[in-house]
């Protein structure tokens, strides 16, 4: 059993089905060399020849026939399971009042919600965009996506990763100012409720100025101001991708990064359509880890509140 890589069975089945390594490679959309390499490694691991190579094509040996049978059974089971999952997804219905910050809503959620819609077409999502934390205990929302160090005890869900932060400015702004100490930049600082965050406190310390150029209680607003060459600002790294026109000046210390949680009230812990929504968002964000956490080196652990 330890000598058998289950993933290799699809190569065995493809060769038996199509009669040659070249035809199997076309069917699997891989290179001819990949098919040959995987079959050779499997034969060496099993200690048995799986195919007779004839001028007319490949013919399974007795050992090969047994693996073809097992692989075909697994392929059928996988197809049937996938169809059942898709069928179950089609039957889930309900409404979800979902709240998140403007930065998540505008930078990450459109694609994630499109994927959810394609998978669960009968579930209606009402997204409430606000940087004020709505209270799940008071039913102001059903699900929330928020940065949080310690979610309330009555809120349950999944930790989807963390958001790293950096100091950014536009290419044009940096070229026009040249190399300068951080304290001599024009600073665009978080305002309003964002001033309570460790991100805002770090930025204020680096700025070293009593009066910044501008402040706003929105990272989306700060990004727009920076894109207009007004100064340097702090942003979640996922908001400053290459197409944003912004340049990373400095990655902020790891201890300033914030955990990202997808949460609902404990009363909805076993509600199918809400749980499907939470799992979808959490997985999508984990798949975007390279954008969210460019400074991360530790493996992501899947935690639940």
TIVEX-67227 format. One record per residue (C-alpha): chain; x, y, z; residue number from 1. Coordinates in nm, 2 decimals. Each point is the difference from the previous one (the first is absolute). Layout:
# residues N
+-------+--------+--------+--------+------+
| milum |     px |     py |     pz | tiba |
+-------+--------+--------+--------+------+
|     A |      X |      Y |      Z |  NUM |
...
+-------+--------+--------+--------+------+
//
This chain:
# residues 305
+-------+--------+--------+--------+------+
| milum |     px |     py |     pz | tiba |
+-------+--------+--------+--------+------+
|     A |   0.00 |   0.00 |   0.00 |    1 |
|     A |   0.28 |   0.24 |   0.08 |    2 |
|     A |   0.15 |  -0.06 |  -0.34 |    3 |
|     A |  -0.32 |   0.11 |  -0.18 |    4 |
|     A |  -0.07 |   0.37 |  -0.07 |    5 |
|     A |  -0.37 |   0.02 |  -0.05 |    6 |
|     A |   0.04 |   0.29 |  -0.24 |    7 |
|     A |   0.20 |  -0.22 |  -0.23 |    8 |
|     A |  -0.30 |  -0.23 |  -0.06 |    9 |
|     A |  -0.15 |   0.26 |  -0.24 |   10 |
|     A |   0.31 |  -0.04 |  -0.23 |   11 |
|     A |  -0.05 |  -0.38 |   0.00 |   12 |
|     A |  -0.37 |   0.03 |  -0.08 |   13 |
|     A |   0.07 |   0.26 |  -0.27 |   14 |
|     A |   0.26 |  -0.22 |  -0.18 |   15 |
|     A |  -0.23 |  -0.30 |   0.02 |   16 |
|     A |  -0.29 |   0.20 |  -0.13 |   17 |
|     A |   0.18 |   0.18 |  -0.29 |   18 |
|     A |   0.25 |  -0.27 |  -0.09 |   19 |
|     A |   0.32 |   0.21 |   0.01 |   20 |
|     A |   0.20 |   0.24 |   0.22 |   21 |
|     A |  -0.03 |   0.27 |  -0.26 |   22 |
|     A |  -0.38 |  -0.03 |  -0.02 |   23 |
|     A |  -0.02 |  -0.01 |   0.39 |   24 |
|     A |   0.21 |   0.31 |   0.02 |   25 |
|     A |  -0.24 |   0.19 |  -0.23 |   26 |
|     A |  -0.30 |  -0.12 |   0.20 |   27 |
|     A |   0.15 |   0.11 |   0.33 |   28 |
|     A |   0.14 |   0.32 |  -0.15 |   29 |
|     A |   0.36 |  -0.08 |   0.12 |   30 |
|     A |   0.32 |  -0.07 |  -0.19 |   31 |
|     A |   0.09 |  -0.33 |  -0.15 |   32 |
|     A |   0.31 |  -0.01 |   0.22 |   33 |
|     A |  -0.21 |   0.05 |   0.31 |   34 |
|     A |  -0.21 |  -0.30 |  -0.07 |   35 |
|     A |   0.30 |  -0.22 |  -0.07 |   36 |
|     A |   0.17 |   0.12 |   0.31 |   37 |
|     A |  -0.29 |  -0.06 |   0.23 |   38 |
|     A |  -0.06 |  -0.35 |  -0.14 |   39 |
|     A |   0.37 |  -0.09 |   0.03 |   40 |
|     A |   0.01 |   0.12 |   0.36 |   41 |
|     A |  -0.32 |  -0.20 |   0.08 |   42 |
|     A |   0.14 |  -0.31 |  -0.16 |   43 |
|     A |   0.32 |   0.03 |   0.20 |   44 |
|     A |  -0.19 |   0.07 |   0.32 |   45 |
|     A |  -0.23 |  -0.30 |  -0.05 |   46 |
|     A |   0.28 |  -0.23 |  -0.12 |   47 |
|     A |  -0.21 |  -0.11 |  -0.30 |   48 |
|     A |  -0.05 |   0.08 |  -0.36 |   49 |
|     A |  -0.34 |   0.16 |  -0.07 |   50 |
|     A |   0.00 |   0.01 |  -0.38 |   51 |
|     A |   0.13 |  -0.19 |  -0.29 |   52 |
|     A |   0.13 |   0.24 |  -0.27 |   53 |
|     A |  -0.10 |  -0.12 |  -0.34 |   54 |
|     A |   0.02 |   0.18 |  -0.34 |   55 |
|     A |  -0.37 |   0.02 |   0.00 |   56 |
|     A |  -0.02 |   0.16 |   0.35 |   57 |
|     A |   0.01 |  -0.07 |   0.37 |   58 |
|     A |  -0.17 |  -0.31 |   0.15 |   59 |
|     A |  -0.04 |  -0.04 |   0.37 |   60 |
|     A |   0.17 |  -0.30 |   0.17 |   61 |
|     A |  -0.19 |  -0.19 |   0.27 |   62 |
|     A |   0.14 |   0.24 |   0.26 |   63 |
|     A |  -0.10 |   0.29 |  -0.22 |   64 |
|     A |  -0.35 |  -0.13 |  -0.04 |   65 |
|     A |  -0.05 |  -0.01 |   0.37 |   66 |
|     A |   0.11 |   0.36 |   0.04 |   67 |
|     A |  -0.22 |   0.10 |  -0.29 |   68 |
|     A |  -0.29 |  -0.16 |   0.17 |   69 |
|     A |   0.07 |   0.18 |   0.33 |   70 |
|     A |   0.07 |   0.33 |  -0.18 |   71 |
|     A |  -0.33 |  -0.02 |  -0.20 |   72 |
|     A |  -0.19 |  -0.07 |   0.32 |   73 |
|     A |   0.15 |   0.30 |   0.17 |   74 |
|     A |  -0.07 |   0.22 |  -0.30 |   75 |
|     A |  -0.36 |  -0.11 |   0.00 |   76 |
|     A |  -0.03 |   0.06 |   0.37 |   77 |
|     A |   0.15 |   0.35 |  -0.03 |   78 |
|     A |  -0.23 |   0.09 |  -0.29 |   79 |
|     A |  -0.31 |  -0.12 |   0.19 |   80 |
|     A |   0.11 |   0.18 |   0.32 |   81 |
|     A |   0.06 |   0.32 |  -0.19 |   82 |
|     A |  -0.34 |  -0.02 |  -0.16 |   83 |
|     A |  -0.16 |  -0.06 |   0.33 |   84 |
|     A |   0.18 |   0.30 |   0.16 |   85 |
|     A |  -0.11 |   0.22 |  -0.29 |   86 |
|     A |  -0.36 |  -0.13 |   0.03 |   87 |
|     A |   0.00 |   0.08 |   0.38 |   88 |
|     A |   0.14 |   0.35 |  -0.07 |   89 |
|     A |  -0.28 |   0.07 |  -0.25 |   90 |
|     A |  -0.26 |  -0.08 |   0.27 |   91 |
|     A |   0.14 |   0.23 |   0.27 |   92 |
|     A |  -0.22 |   0.31 |   0.03 |   93 |
|     A |  -0.02 |   0.30 |   0.24 |   94 |
|     A |   0.09 |   0.36 |   0.05 |   95 |
|     A |   0.33 |   0.12 |   0.16 |   96 |
|     A |   0.06 |   0.35 |   0.13 |   97 |
|     A |   0.37 |   0.03 |  -0.03 |   98 |
|     A |   0.21 |   0.29 |   0.12 |   99 |
|     A |   0.37 |   0.09 |  -0.05 |  100 |
|     A |   0.23 |   0.29 |  -0.04 |  101 |
|     A |   0.03 |   0.21 |  -0.31 |  102 |
|     A |   0.35 |  -0.13 |  -0.07 |  103 |
|     A |  -0.11 |  -0.36 |   0.00 |  104 |
|     A |  -0.32 |   0.08 |  -0.18 |  105 |
|     A |   0.16 |   0.18 |  -0.29 |  106 |
|     A |   0.33 |  -0.18 |  -0.03 |  107 |
|     A |  -0.07 |  -0.37 |   0.07 |  108 |
|     A |  -0.37 |  -0.07 |   0.03 |  109 |
|     A |  -0.13 |   0.05 |  -0.36 |  110 |
|     A |   0.19 |  -0.30 |  -0.13 |  111 |
|     A |  -0.08 |  -0.21 |   0.31 |  112 |
|     A |  -0.37 |   0.08 |  -0.01 |  113 |
|     A |  -0.01 |  -0.08 |  -0.37 |  114 |
|     A |   0.15 |  -0.34 |   0.08 |  115 |
|     A |  -0.26 |  -0.05 |   0.27 |  116 |
|     A |  -0.28 |   0.10 |  -0.23 |  117 |
|     A |   0.11 |  -0.25 |  -0.26 |  118 |
|     A |   0.01 |  -0.28 |   0.26 |  119 |
|     A |  -0.31 |   0.09 |   0.20 |  120 |
|     A |  -0.24 |   0.19 |  -0.24 |  121 |
|     A |  -0.30 |  -0.03 |   0.23 |  122 |
|     A |   0.16 |   0.19 |   0.30 |  123 |
|     A |  -0.05 |   0.37 |   0.00 |  124 |
|     A |   0.28 |   0.21 |   0.15 |  125 |
|     A |  -0.06 |   0.36 |   0.12 |  126 |
|     A |   0.35 |   0.16 |   0.06 |  127 |
|     A |   0.01 |   0.29 |   0.24 |  128 |
|     A |   0.32 |   0.20 |  -0.04 |  129 |
|     A |   0.10 |   0.19 |   0.31 |  130 |
|     A |   0.32 |   0.05 |   0.21 |  131 |
|     A |  -0.22 |   0.01 |   0.31 |  132 |
|     A |  -0.03 |  -0.35 |   0.16 |  133 |
|     A |  -0.36 |  -0.11 |  -0.02 |  134 |
|     A |  -0.12 |  -0.20 |   0.30 |  135 |
|     A |  -0.09 |  -0.37 |  -0.08 |  136 |
|     A |  -0.15 |  -0.03 |   0.34 |  137 |
|     A |  -0.26 |   0.26 |  -0.09 |  138 |
|     A |  -0.06 |  -0.16 |  -0.35 |  139 |
|     A |   0.14 |   0.30 |  -0.18 |  140 |
|     A |   0.16 |  -0.25 |  -0.23 |  141 |
|     A |   0.02 |  -0.38 |  -0.04 |  142 |
|     A |   0.36 |  -0.04 |  -0.11 |  143 |
|     A |   0.30 |   0.24 |   0.04 |  144 |
|     A |   0.34 |   0.00 |  -0.16 |  145 |
|     A |   0.23 |   0.21 |   0.23 |  146 |
|     A |   0.35 |   0.04 |   0.12 |  147 |
|     A |   0.00 |  -0.09 |   0.37 |  148 |
|     A |   0.24 |  -0.12 |   0.26 |  149 |
|     A |  -0.26 |  -0.14 |   0.24 |  150 |
|     A |  -0.36 |  -0.05 |  -0.14 |  151 |
|     A |  -0.28 |   0.00 |   0.25 |  152 |
|     A |  -0.07 |  -0.33 |   0.17 |  153 |
|     A |  -0.35 |  -0.03 |  -0.15 |  154 |
|     A |   0.13 |   0.04 |  -0.35 |  155 |
|     A |   0.12 |  -0.31 |  -0.17 |  156 |
|     A |   0.17 |  -0.07 |  -0.34 |  157 |
|     A |   0.34 |  -0.04 |  -0.16 |  158 |
|     A |   0.33 |   0.18 |   0.00 |  159 |
|     A |   0.08 |   0.05 |  -0.37 |  160 |
|     A |   0.35 |   0.14 |   0.03 |  161 |
|     A |   0.15 |   0.33 |   0.09 |  162 |
|     A |   0.04 |   0.34 |  -0.18 |  163 |
|     A |   0.36 |   0.14 |  -0.02 |  164 |
|     A |   0.05 |   0.37 |  -0.03 |  165 |
|     A |   0.25 |   0.22 |  -0.18 |  166 |
|     A |   0.09 |   0.36 |  -0.05 |  167 |
|     A |  -0.07 |   0.10 |  -0.36 |  168 |
|     A |   0.01 |   0.30 |  -0.24 |  169 |
|     A |  -0.05 |   0.05 |  -0.37 |  170 |
|     A |   0.29 |  -0.05 |  -0.24 |  171 |
|     A |  -0.02 |   0.36 |  -0.11 |  172 |
|     A |   0.00 |   0.13 |   0.36 |  173 |
|     A |   0.32 |  -0.20 |   0.09 |  174 |
|     A |   0.18 |   0.11 |  -0.32 |  175 |
|     A |  -0.08 |   0.36 |   0.06 |  176 |
|     A |   0.11 |   0.00 |   0.37 |  177 |
|     A |   0.31 |  -0.23 |  -0.03 |  178 |
|     A |   0.15 |  -0.18 |   0.29 |  179 |
|     A |  -0.12 |   0.16 |   0.33 |  180 |
|     A |  -0.04 |  -0.11 |   0.36 |  181 |
|     A |  -0.35 |  -0.12 |   0.09 |  182 |
|     A |  -0.06 |   0.30 |   0.21 |  183 |
|     A |   0.04 |   0.24 |  -0.30 |  184 |
|     A |  -0.27 |  -0.17 |  -0.21 |  185 |
|     A |  -0.34 |   0.16 |  -0.05 |  186 |
|     A |  -0.22 |  -0.23 |   0.22 |  187 |
|     A |  -0.35 |  -0.12 |  -0.06 |  188 |
|     A |  -0.12 |  -0.15 |   0.33 |  189 |
|     A |  -0.29 |  -0.21 |   0.11 |  190 |
|     A |  -0.27 |   0.20 |   0.18 |  191 |
|     A |  -0.33 |  -0.06 |   0.19 |  192 |
|     A |  -0.03 |  -0.35 |   0.14 |  193 |
|     A |   0.32 |  -0.11 |  -0.18 |  194 |
|     A |   0.21 |   0.22 |   0.23 |  195 |
|     A |  -0.05 |  -0.27 |   0.28 |  196 |
|     A |   0.18 |  -0.26 |  -0.20 |  197 |
|     A |   0.36 |  -0.11 |   0.03 |  198 |
|     A |   0.05 |   0.09 |  -0.36 |  199 |
|     A |  -0.10 |   0.36 |   0.06 |  200 |
|     A |   0.22 |   0.03 |   0.30 |  201 |
|     A |   0.30 |  -0.13 |  -0.19 |  202 |
|     A |  -0.06 |   0.24 |  -0.28 |  203 |
|     A |  -0.03 |   0.30 |   0.23 |  204 |
|     A |   0.33 |  -0.10 |   0.17 |  205 |
|     A |   0.18 |  -0.03 |  -0.34 |  206 |
|     A |  -0.14 |   0.33 |  -0.12 |  207 |
|     A |   0.12 |   0.19 |   0.30 |  208 |
|     A |  -0.22 |   0.30 |  -0.11 |  209 |
|     A |  -0.28 |   0.15 |   0.21 |  210 |
|     A |  -0.21 |   0.07 |  -0.31 |  211 |
|     A |  -0.02 |  -0.24 |  -0.29 |  212 |
|     A |  -0.08 |   0.12 |  -0.35 |  213 |
|     A |  -0.34 |  -0.17 |   0.02 |  214 |
|     A |  -0.19 |  -0.26 |   0.20 |  215 |
|     A |  -0.30 |  -0.23 |  -0.07 |  216 |
|     A |  -0.17 |  -0.29 |   0.17 |  217 |
|     A |   0.02 |  -0.22 |  -0.31 |  218 |
|     A |   0.30 |  -0.19 |  -0.15 |  219 |
|     A |  -0.18 |   0.02 |  -0.33 |  220 |
|     A |   0.01 |   0.38 |   0.04 |  221 |
|     A |   0.37 |   0.00 |   0.10 |  222 |
|     A |   0.09 |  -0.21 |  -0.30 |  223 |
|     A |  -0.18 |   0.24 |  -0.24 |  224 |
|     A |   0.18 |   0.30 |   0.15 |  225 |
|     A |   0.34 |  -0.18 |  -0.03 |  226 |
|     A |  -0.08 |  -0.09 |  -0.36 |  227 |
|     A |  -0.04 |   0.38 |  -0.06 |  228 |
|     A |   0.36 |   0.06 |   0.11 |  229 |
|     A |  -0.10 |   0.17 |   0.32 |  230 |
|     A |   0.24 |  -0.19 |   0.23 |  231 |
|     A |   0.08 |  -0.33 |   0.18 |  232 |
|     A |  -0.25 |  -0.21 |   0.18 |  233 |
|     A |  -0.05 |  -0.33 |   0.18 |  234 |
|     A |  -0.22 |  -0.27 |  -0.18 |  235 |
|     A |  -0.08 |  -0.37 |   0.02 |  236 |
|     A |   0.24 |  -0.16 |  -0.25 |  237 |
|     A |  -0.29 |  -0.15 |  -0.20 |  238 |
|     A |  -0.11 |   0.36 |  -0.09 |  239 |
|     A |   0.33 |   0.08 |  -0.16 |  240 |
|     A |   0.05 |  -0.25 |  -0.28 |  241 |
|     A |   0.22 |   0.08 |  -0.29 |  242 |
|     A |  -0.29 |   0.15 |  -0.20 |  243 |
|     A |  -0.07 |   0.25 |   0.27 |  244 |
|     A |   0.28 |   0.23 |  -0.10 |  245 |
|     A |   0.14 |  -0.01 |   0.35 |  246 |
|     A |   0.35 |  -0.09 |   0.12 |  247 |
|     A |   0.08 |  -0.17 |   0.33 |  248 |
|     A |   0.23 |   0.22 |   0.21 |  249 |
|     A |   0.02 |  -0.23 |   0.30 |  250 |
|     A |  -0.18 |  -0.31 |   0.13 |  251 |
|     A |  -0.15 |   0.06 |   0.34 |  252 |
|     A |   0.11 |  -0.22 |   0.30 |  253 |
|     A |  -0.17 |  -0.33 |   0.01 |  254 |
|     A |  -0.15 |   0.07 |   0.35 |  255 |
|     A |  -0.21 |   0.27 |  -0.16 |  256 |
|     A |  -0.17 |  -0.24 |  -0.24 |  257 |
|     A |  -0.36 |  -0.08 |   0.08 |  258 |
|     A |  -0.18 |  -0.34 |   0.00 |  259 |
|     A |  -0.29 |  -0.03 |  -0.24 |  260 |
|     A |  -0.32 |  -0.18 |   0.12 |  261 |
|     A |  -0.32 |  -0.10 |  -0.17 |  262 |
|     A |  -0.26 |  -0.01 |   0.28 |  263 |
|     A |  -0.36 |  -0.06 |   0.08 |  264 |
|     A |  -0.20 |  -0.02 |   0.32 |  265 |
|     A |   0.01 |  -0.33 |   0.18 |  266 |
|     A |  -0.37 |  -0.04 |  -0.06 |  267 |
|     A |   0.08 |  -0.05 |  -0.37 |  268 |
|     A |   0.28 |  -0.25 |   0.07 |  269 |
|     A |  -0.19 |  -0.28 |  -0.18 |  270 |
|     A |  -0.20 |   0.20 |  -0.26 |  271 |
|     A |   0.10 |  -0.16 |  -0.33 |  272 |
|     A |  -0.01 |   0.30 |  -0.24 |  273 |
|     A |   0.19 |   0.22 |   0.25 |  274 |
|     A |   0.26 |  -0.27 |   0.06 |  275 |
|     A |   0.05 |  -0.05 |  -0.37 |  276 |
|     A |   0.05 |   0.38 |  -0.04 |  277 |
|     A |   0.26 |   0.02 |   0.28 |  278 |
|     A |   0.19 |  -0.30 |  -0.13 |  279 |
|     A |   0.00 |   0.14 |  -0.35 |  280 |
|     A |   0.14 |   0.34 |   0.11 |  281 |
|     A |   0.26 |  -0.15 |   0.23 |  282 |
|     A |   0.13 |  -0.24 |  -0.27 |  283 |
|     A |   0.01 |   0.28 |  -0.26 |  284 |
|     A |   0.20 |   0.22 |   0.24 |  285 |
|     A |   0.24 |  -0.28 |   0.08 |  286 |
|     A |   0.05 |  -0.05 |  -0.37 |  287 |
|     A |   0.10 |   0.37 |  -0.02 |  288 |
|     A |   0.26 |  -0.03 |   0.27 |  289 |
|     A |   0.28 |   0.12 |  -0.23 |  290 |
|     A |  -0.19 |   0.33 |  -0.03 |  291 |
|     A |  -0.11 |   0.03 |   0.36 |  292 |
|     A |   0.32 |  -0.10 |   0.17 |  293 |
|     A |   0.31 |   0.07 |  -0.20 |  294 |
|     A |   0.20 |   0.02 |   0.32 |  295 |
|     A |  -0.12 |  -0.33 |   0.14 |  296 |
|     A |   0.24 |  -0.29 |   0.03 |  297 |
|     A |  -0.18 |  -0.22 |   0.26 |  298 |
|     A |  -0.25 |  -0.26 |  -0.12 |  299 |
|     A |  -0.37 |   0.10 |   0.02 |  300 |
|     A |  -0.19 |  -0.19 |   0.27 |  301 |
|     A |  -0.38 |  -0.03 |  -0.04 |  302 |
|     A |  -0.16 |   0.13 |   0.32 |  303 |
|     A |  -0.36 |   0.04 |   0.09 |  304 |
|     A |  -0.15 |   0.24 |   0.26 |  305 |
+-------+--------+--------+--------+------+
//
